[in-house]
Each structure stands twice: as C-alpha cells, then as structure tokens.
Amino acid sequence: MKHIKYIYILLLFIGVTSMISGCKEYFDLNENPNFVQAPPLNSLLSTVTHKTGIFSRNMANIVNNYSQYIASPVESSALDTYEITDQTSQWDSVYRAMSDIYDMQVLARSVNSTEHLGVANVLMAYNLGLITDIFGAAPYSQAFGGSVLNPVYDGEEALYNECLNLLNEAIDLLNQDNSAVVLGVNQDLIHGGNRLAWLKTANAIKARFLNKVSKKSIYDPNAVLSALDNAYTSNADDAGMGVFQGNNPWAQVAISNANALLGGWLSDNFVNHLNGTTYGVFDPRIEQITDRTIHGVFKGTRNGQGNLGPAANTVRDESYISVNSPWTSEESPLWIVTYAETKFIEAEAAFRTNDIPRAYQAYLDGIAANMNKLQVPQAAAQEYINNPVVSVGANALTLNLIFKEKYVTTYLNAEAWNDVRRHDYQYENFRMPMNAQLDTFIRRMAYPVGEISKNGTNVPAEVPLSTNLWWDRP
C-alpha cells in the first residue's frame, strides 16, 4: 500500500462528514448546518477507513505499555505502573468513528449497497471491540441515532455477541455480488475497493473474536478454523491503512524522540524476547524492528524504572521505535490484522482440537510470514526457524511456544493485550513493572473522566484495574 499524502487533503474535505453523527450522538448534540448532512457513501468510506486505521493505532498506544512492547523513559509513569489514566480523547474519538460508521450503515441500507453495509459492519465490530476489550461494558444499543441523551451501557458479553452478529451479517453481505453501489477504489483506504479482500478480513476478525473466548465453555476451536478457512492466504491480504497527514504516527514518535520529545522506548521485556537474552536464540526480526544502541547492542527499558542513561534526553543508549523499520517507517501502513497473526490463531485453535500436524505447520508458517513482512533476509530467517529452540518438532509444540511467537507478530497492535491477558502474562521472564500500583497484572482500564461527566448515571461502578473482563475468566 502506498503512502499517499495528498489524499489527506481530500480527507480533510470529506472529514466534515464525521460530524453528521457527532452532532447528534450522546457526546455532542448540537447540529451544525455548515457541515455536510448527507455525504455520498464513498466519502463516508474514506472517513471510516481512515479513522479506523488511526484510532486502532491510538488505542494500541495506550495499552502497549501493558503488553510491554513499550516502556516510558520516565520513572513510575502512569501507564507503566498501572495508575488510573484519563482516556477521554481516545474514547470519544472511537465513538465518533462509530457514529460515522452508523451513518454509513443507514445510508447503505437506504440505497441497497450490500458492499458498503458489509464494510461498515466489519468496521463497527472492530471499533466496538477496541472499546469493550479495553474498558468492558460500553454504550452501543442506544448510542447512535440521536434519540437518547444518556445511553445505557450494554454488558461485555452482549457486546461480544453483537460484534459476532455484525461480522456474520457482513460476511453474508460481502458474499453477494449485486450491490447497487460499489466500493470506491480511491476512497477505500484499507482494501482499495476490493470486496473479496474485505470478505477475507471479515473472516479474519471473526476468527479473532471466536478465539478470544478460549477460557470460556463456549469456545469452539473448530469454528475458529472454519472462519480461517475463508480468511487470508498470504501477506498480500493484510488489512492496513497508509494515508497520513505527514508520517505514520509510529514514525512520528521516533522522530519526536530523536528531537528529545521522549516516547517510543522499547520495553526490556520485548527486546530481551528477541535479542537472545530470554530464549537463548537471536531473533533477526529485532534488526528490522529497532536500531542498535551507541554501544552496538539491543537494550530495552524496564517498565516503571525509566531511563537509566546519563541525562534526561535520548543518546541512543537504549532501543526505541525506529523509522528504519518496515513496521514503523514514515510510509508504513498501520496494520489492523495480518496473515501472520491468523496463522498463529490457526495454530492455537488446531492445537486445542489436537490436530497437532496442522498446528505445527501453521506455527512455522506464521513465523515465516512475519519474517517476510519485516523484510528479514531469507538466510537469517531460515537460520532462526531451523534453530531447535524454534523448530521443536510437532510432538514438542506447546501453547507457550505459539503465544511466544505470536507476541512478536502482533508488535504494537492493540490485539496483543488481549493475548497477553488470555495467556495470563505467562511469557518467559515477563515481570511486573517496577513501582506498580497493583499487586498483580492489569486487566482493564478505567472509564474516562469525560464519559463519567457526560453519562455518569450509566457508567458502571468502578472496579480494581486487576478485575478480569468476562472473556478473561472461566
């Protein structure tokens, strides 16, 4: 996917469509006659695909300290140490995106555009999943349409089921080839107007949702595998958004860090996961993710400990998000779901059905796909895969190995925190942050202050941040 900066000018123009629902939903009720009230479907398509990419990254940014991809250079920072933080801006942004998606659903139904309705349902399920997987219960059934000022909160399990319903309907719609309006090639910033690509993504995200409930009695690994049979077949299928005002936001973090606006420091947990410290094998993907320090090594920052360097600015004595990485360069897309990730979902589900040969092959294929995605030289990739610590043989495959390799694949993705919690933080040498405010690992985030202010009568009672979400417990 090409990084096309000039498209953002178009997005700024059509971006006013983001207000058509924002002006009537529960967080902003004043209608502004200066904004476009009935935008064409493909203008909405640009808006919602762009926002989904940006906001998926922004939501990942607030949980990546919990997944320990990132650590703050500031000692005892709030995100590192599990303090309550106010995420009003991110919450409101995702709801505004869902408001636009809702309007796209309504307009698509009115003109019988099965393609736009199918895409809208995929994006609604994805964005709603971001909210409920981080915060728990959330407004949905009364949140859109403008008739309710203070919408009720739907329960976590109800929201999960609604996401699956949206995805199932999307799959039915995207399987049809009779849409009254087709997806705009230039306006679809994720799949370029390709209906069948969206069909694969719908199945990939459905497999994610079905696999997420692995701790529950309703978990059906065969259903996961069935969804994957209709999902991605190569890296070319990956869902990513690559249109920005300026740079990929991760690259901007790296650029700002180099200019002493500190951020994007990699956790020592993640760096040690790759550099041979934890598992005794050097993973060449680290060379495609970050840069060596001024001492010629890869070194991370302990979560909660902060910068140990001689000064409060970066002198490259620790490893950071890098503009030299295919994942976080100035023109890299923001990846929402990838083929490599789906191979690890397949490996886990097949392992749980005791289809060990399929699980092992998917495990190896996932590693190879991620190596290829990160542009690791073939010889280095194969050397890693051939290492007996990695190629353990089918009979020695474990869930721990699957989760270990998937953790690298979902680098900087919000979905990683779901896996970290499902795996109960049981990665090798995964430590509690220093100066933590909880006596155990974090399991959810607190509801935003702005939401409590606007809809406080419906916001659920505060619970400890160590309280598991419904899918995170038996």
Phi, psi and omega in degrees: 000132183273149177271107188245094188292326185293340178298334182298332176298316176299319181296324177297324180290310183281348181298342177297341177296338180296344182269349185296327176264326179303330182282350183234359179270180193291343181266356182195103192255002182267120180280131180254113184292349180282345181268152178296128184260341182222070183289151175296156185303317185287337171292318175297323179301317176300314182299311187285327178288323177294311182297322180298317177298312182294314185285333174296321176293317182295322178291323175299323183298332181270352178243353182293337172292327179288324176283351180059042162277323185240148173226147179281142173286354181263128180300135176058036178297153188299316182290322179296321192257013173070026172286159173289127177239154182265115181248038180303314184300315181290320177302308182297323180296316179294322178293325175294322175298316179294330176296317176296319179297319177301315179297325177294322176299313182298313182293321180297319178296322184292334181247009177060046175264095181294328181293312181292323178293321178298314179296317180301320180293321177299314183290326177295315179299318182294310182292320176297323177297322177302315182294307187287332179286343179259319187252334183105226178301151184200158175292135173211301188298332179246009190279339188235158179104345172084005185267346184236124180285321183234085185291146178289161175267127173275146183292161183301313181293323178297321179292321176301313180295324178294320177300317178295320178298317179298318180291321178295318177295320179299318180297318177298316182292317184284345173283345180277154180231043184222032184292137178292332177227135181260159180296135177287130182298313183279338183271341177274103187272005177249310184237013173058034177079013183270105182300316183292331175294319177295325178298318177296319180294322177301317179290324178295315180291325176299317179300321175303309182297317181295326181281337184296336184265034184298341179273349187264158179292340181280354183299130181230094183298332178293326176293324176299312182295324178297317178296319181293332177299340180247016182255218190287150176238353178195172177299337181295342182274350189305146178263116179213156180238126188230037178241119187226159167270091186105249187239164165310131184303328177292320178296323179296325175300315180295318179296316179296322179298319179295337178262021175072016169262089201290138175176166177075024176283134183278140179293144177295334176299312182290317180297315180292334175300330187254330191273005178100350182294313186279315189251358177076013177222132180282126180262115184294348177297335181297329179288342178258002180251318183219178181252155174291153177286178177296347179263004176080018180234173173255122185221129180261178181249132179290129178300126180091343182271324180084185183292130177258004184291179184283350183213173182274008177241166183280130174239021180061036174265000172222169187264142185229169166306138189238140173285352179271002181266139174299343181273329188227029175285173183298333184246008179292138172293161171269111187278128182265312175208142185234160176302318180301317178299318182295331178293326177284329172298317178298316181300316181294312183295317179295321177301319181287343173267001182070020172271076188294319178302317178294319181299316183293319179294320178295321177302311179293320180296324179295318178298312181298319181295319179290322174302314180296320180297323181272005175061036174290133177306141187303318182296318180293320179297315183292324177299318178295312183298323182286344181301134182298341174290334181260303178276080187276350187091147186303320185291342180257004179296139178227163173297326178301319179293320179296313179295322180301312182285326179294328179302322178289320183296326183264023177312124178069013179260139180300330181300335183301323182293329174298315179294318179301318178288320178298326180273006177055035178060023186270050171270154181302127176061023176282113189255153168299146176295152174292146177064029182295145179274350175247160177264007177210174183294150181286147184234346180200170175249158180282151178295144185295150178300319181298323179290320177297322179293320186274328189222036189300330181294339182252347181294130180301155179300144181296138175232160178302147180290354174270004181282124182291144168290167188298323181281351184264015178216156181298000000 
